[in-house]
Amino acid sequence: MSARRWLAAALGSATQVLALADITPHLVKDIAASGCPDSSYPHGFVEAGGLVYFVATHPEFGGELWVSDGSAGGTRMVADIIPSTRSGMEGFFQITPRMLARGSELFFAAADDTHGLELWKTLGTAETTQRVADIAPGAEPSTPSNLTLMGGSVFFSATSAVTGSELWKTDGSGATLVADIRAGEANSSPANFAVVGSTLFFVADDGVAGRELWATDGTPGGTRLVRDINPGSGSSSPGSLIAFGSMLVFAANDGLNGAELWTSDGTESGTTMILDILPGAAGSNPSSLTPMGAAFFFRANDGQHGYELWRSDGTPGATGLLTEVRPGSSDGLSSLPDLTVVNQTLFFIGDFRLWKTDGTAAGTVMVKDGFKNTEPSMLTSAAGRLFFGADDGASGQELWTSDGTTVGTWMVRDLLPGNRGAMTYPPSFGRATGLLWMGAEDGVHGYELWTSDATVVGTKLVADIAPDTNSAAPRSLTDVNDRLFFVARDATSGTEIWATDGAAETTLRLADTRAGPDLLGYPGLGSGPSSLQGAGALLFFRATGASWRSDGTADGTFAFLSGSYDPDVVAFGGRFFTDGDDGTHGSEMWSTDGTVDGTSLFYDLVPGSGSSYAAWFHPVGDLLLFTATTPETGYELWRTDGSIAGTSLVKDVQPGPGSSMFRVAAIVAGDRLFLFADDGTTGPGLWISDGTTDGTQIVSSHPIGSATTYTNYFLATLGDSVVFRAGDGIHGKEPWVSDGTPTGTFMLRDIYPGSQGSKGSVKYDISLGLLDDPSVSLGSVCLFTAADSEHGTEAWRTDGTPAGTFMLADICPGPGSSSPSGFARFRGEALFEAYDPVHGRELWRTDGTPEGTRLLTDHVPGADSFAPLRTTASGERVYFSGYTADTGRELWAIGPFPYGDMNCDGSANVFDIDPFVVALQDPSAYRAANPDCFLGNADVNQDGSVNGFDIEPFVELLQP
């Protein structure tokens, strides 16, 4: 009997049993059942646009930029600038990260995978987070510092190999060198910025006059030495620069009088010493200059009273000692007096006590005594009161507040009972949104984000960013041949490589690649494996400074190439090709069969210890294309057929040593490689290559000659076309499509009209996916994130036509953003993570239509979030990292969903016949009748389509 006749006969005898699909996530394994509290060490608080930005460390993401509106649900990572445990932002020991607000926009210094510390900006979402400029090209850092706003421009110091450390500025689009004060690669090292009106004062060294006072109006011609205060090559080393009315006041050493108090109006003649407080060469060393009302206050030593509090209005006659905290010649004020103004009252610390002044001697009094061990510190004005950290000898370092009276000075809350104190680590306070923001420890959550309004009830944990005492924190979920590999940690081995097929007993750590205790003495140092990628039937990753491979077993997991960079591996011609550095040949192209003995240097393109940095391998037809650099060609496109003789330069797009390639901006569609390149003449543009010289050509160049017009935001392939993000100099970055021809390259939709762009997925965002479901006439659909002027960042789709490019759903209604991410293709649909105010951040699903975009499950009921991350399909399951209060962050899954299981009861049997026939005849009716199932379960032959060719495999599946 034929399969079709058997199916028809079976239809008459089978009795349909109604079954509900189990789409409830289940815990795969509680890997880290016990452990130690994690801490995010929040610090560097800056307010912009009503939100608070700060740096925090997460076990999955490392130290990155975070933002909060003061609620747990509104506290999130802005962008994972380096997608691993490595940090894009500086760690918590850098208490004052390089950040600056300009209206609702934040400028900050960060480093990504391929660039050193550079200047970035954001509006608070991953889609709006982008590097402003690569001042020191490549991996070298320019280290932007001293970020200062003047006249709408951000001024800062930065370093390049050409100019050294000099003065730069930006309006948010690229960066401009203001002046090369010390010509060439030598450093003038601008620092100590202060704005007075339309003049920026700073300190720099031109190589002739030493470190002296400079000023600029923002133009090269308007950048000048104000005065050589210490004449000749000696330095006056101006410090504590502040604006006071229309003049600058600061401390400087003229070489005769030591460091004393000076003022400047920006002219040489108007730059004078206010008063020689301590006559002679020693100097009074003024510091901590702080303005309040008609005067400014500072710490100085006149040689008789030690370091005490002084007052000045900028004239010699009104400059004098205000009070003597500790009588005699010993110091009353410490080297860090923390002068802080609250409601026209100046608070300061003297002799381990809290003091205040109204600017008069009579109004200078002690507020509170009795602090022990260390001086009170971090004096901060917020909520109309003074906040500070202090130790009363019994509670350890805790949060205190004062209104300027003794009875109004108290410990706000004993967050960590006992004498250890909630602020064991260097405290970081910030004032924003009318509250105090800080990092603190309560003994339960680790060192986390708190706010305070000076009341016990109003002093509360905002968010437990590293949220548990027992999380495995699974990340880097990677499917290889229906087996899931991932990185996770346990208390025994630390962070290592794991694998699972969905069952707890088969969820195993594959290798302890770095045995031993960590720096705190806890078991399991761990290696933190990174750069997981599948090639053929193997997983490749980096750990302990080497390239590793795994077949999913402990014996089959080992290092095959020592001393390599993060491996970029591809299967080609029956072997694997990768980049590696053995310490002898530099970073070059290697070949391996996945064994130690079968691994060898393939081509030493730059002979000796030099490096070609061959990487970004893309099979195209019978060729393997990759990028590499040589001293003669720079970074260009190369090819190989798998032999040395068949390895050659494809084309020197930018002739000579200049580099044309943007290394990560490439994707294969059909039999061509689409990439972004710059030939040095037409500027950055979209190119294609089939691996031949003649077949490597520009598709479209932009009209304005800006390196930012085209970006490397490839989203996906649509047949032989590609979808990517680009800007034409008019519309901002929007979704574009190209079929490899100039006429077939165009913007799909101006989602956010104007030059702002639709804030879509950045290159490190994994918020993209492909759906291929011809049975419902969807064809190939690319999913991406974008924001228009009304809806915030939501899920969008395109089929490569303007009419087929639209928003799938306004998941977070109105201008709020659901910020979809982690799209994973599964059975003809896509699962992803998104936020709405009713359900929190949970799992969603879409079939590429608005009506088919809906919540999959609210696993943590209500507005609390399950917060799924790294959604990945593997075999019959969908895996993700999820958080609950009971388990911490662990590995979860939904499924299994066997092929042929059309009623989703967990197995394929005769009760699936009716829904299988409906799925073939009327997909919409099937979806309506089985809303929790997947139409793609009917794709039994797994060719990507549900059609008549699935009947015979379905019948074979059901027959004994």
Secondary structure, DSSP 4 states (H G I P E B T S, - for coil): --HHHHHHHHHHH------------EEEE-S-SS--------EEEEEETTEEEEEEEETTTEEEEEEESSSSTT-EEEE-SSSSSS-SS--TTSSS-SEEEETTEEEEEE--SSS-SEEEEESSSGGG-EEEE-SS-TTS----EEEEEETTEEEEEEEETTTEEEEEEESSSS-EEEE-SS-TTS----EEEEEETTEEEEEEE-SSS-EEEEEESSSSTT-EEEE-SS-TT-----EEEEEETTEEEEEEE-SSS-EEEEEESSSSTT-EEEE-SSTTTTB---EEEEEETTEEEEEEE-SSS-EEEEEESSSGGG-EEEE-SS-SSS-SB-S----EEETTEEEEEETTEEEEESSSSTT-EEEE----SS--EEEEEETTEEEEEEE-SSS-EEEEEESSSSTTEEEEE-SSTTTTBTT-SPP-EEEETTEEEEEEE-SSS-EEEEEESSSSTT-EEEE-SS--SS----EEEEEETTEEEEEEEETTTEEEEEEESS-GGG-EEEE-SS-S--TTS-S------EEEEEETTEEEEEETTEEEEESSSSTT-EEEEET--S---EEETTEEEEEEE-SSS-EEEEEESSSSTT-EEEE-SS-TT-----EEEEEETTEEEEEEEETTTEEEEEEESSSSTT-EEEE-SS-SS---EEEEEEEEETTEEEEEEE-SSS-EEEEEESSSSTT-EEEEE-SS--TTSEEEEEEEEETTEEEEEE--SSS-SEEEEE-SSSTTEEES--SSTTTT------TT----EEEE-GGGT--EEEEEEEEETTTEEEEEEESSSSTT-EEEE-SS-TT-----EEEEEETTEEEEEEEETTTEEEEEEESSSSTT-EEEE-SS-TTS----EEEEEETTEEEEEEEETTTEEEEEEE----TT-SS-SSS-SGGGHHHHHHHHH-HHHHHHH-TTS-GGGG-TT-SS--SGGGHHHHHHHH--
